């Protein structure tokens, strides 16, 4: 994956107003919380990062490998 596009500080993004949207509608939006896949529990997206189609493709591929998401 390419480097994340950080658009807002994690603190500002975390405490901002949020809207829950389906993955396919998240492209181009800013993450308000971290997205983690278990296992192994490594963050895929951090608050303040722009969600790209590459991120969505990775999340969808991870779901097919019996991982669970925590947001």
FENWO-V76734 format. One record per residue. N is the residue number from 1. RES is the residue in one small letter. D_FIRST is the distance of its C-alpha to the first C-alpha in whole Angstrom. Layout:
# FENWO-V76734
n: [N:N]
res: [RES:RES]
d_first: [D_FIRST:D_FIRST]
This chain:
# FENWO-V76734
n: [1:2:3:4:5:6:7:8:9:10:11:12:13:14:15:16:17:18:19:20:21:22:23:24:25:26:27:28:29:30:31:32:33:34:35:36:37:38:39:40:41:42:43:44:45:46:47:48:49:50:51:52:53:54:55:56:57:58:59:60:61:62:63:64:65:66:67:68:69:70:71]
res: [x:x:x:x:x:x:x:x:x:x:x:x:x:x:x:x:x:x:x:x:x:x:x:x:x:x:x:x:x:x:x:x:x:x:x:x:x:x:x:x:x:x:x:x:x:x:x:x:x:x:x:x:x:x:x:x:x:x:x:x:x:x:x:x:x:x:x:x:x:x:x]
d_first: [0:4:7:8:12:14:17:20:21:20:24:25:22:23:27:26:28:25:25:24:22:21:17:18:20:17:15:16:18:17:17:20:19:17:15:15:15:18:19:17:17:14:13:10:11:14:17:17:14:13:12:10:11:7:8:11:10:8:11:14:13:13:17:18:18:20:18:20:18:20:20]
